[in-house]
Amino acid sequence: ISICRDLPNIEVITFSVNGISDLEPLHRCQNLSELYLRKNNITSLDELFYLKALPRLRVLWLAENPCCGPDPHRYRMTVLRNLPSLQKLDNQAVTEEELSQALVDGEEITAPPARSTVENGWSECTAPSAAPSSTVPEGELLSCSLEGTNKTQEELVMKPVPRDTYSSFSSQESDCSCKRSNVLNAILLLMRELDAEGLEVIQQTVARRLQAFQKKELQEE
């Protein structure tokens, strides 16, 4: 989900069933109109704080997350109180009566949730800097990046990344390689949502990029 920080113009996001629990990367997606987050690991409705600044958000699917809790009415009222512009919540149309009732029964969210040392929804290598005692060893960072990327590639019938490619990185390169791995993982996940026409566009774009890189390499030689 961290890739969304670099996609301010994206309009529709489908991240259902992805173990996501942190919605902070979405707060820059000012053109977002539809967001599908069903069956993730969003534990607190305080995460809605990051969606309140999205003026065009009209459709949200948040059902089957821990934050929904045991009281469906309180959950729905709280969501609608904080996101009154929604037209559909969890595949159910929002009514004017519900919006009025949400002002009474819903809870206003005024602050972001307390964040743990690990940025949920991604591997430990995306976590912000922490105290030395909580730092994840470099070997574990590279391992989680490699395994996560290869798992996604296997699902898309792609060739796995050789382990020696990762193990050869120095400690100074590990952060950069980890970022590349997460970006690659996000791209591969988003590709699942494309139809044949969309994949053809991706194929053509990749071909042009590869030609440009090859031309640059020839010029440098």
ABEGO torsion letter per residue (X at the ends): XAAAAABAABABBBABGAGBABAAAAAABAABABBBABGBABABAAAAAAAAABAABABBBABGBAAAEABAAAAAAAAAAABAABABBGGBBBBAAAAAAAAAABBBBABBBBBBABBBGBBAAABBBBBAAABBBAAAAAAAAAAAAAAAAAAAGBBBBBAAAAAABBAAAAAAAAAAAAAAAAAAAAAAABBAAAAAAAAAAAAAAAAAAAAAAAAAX
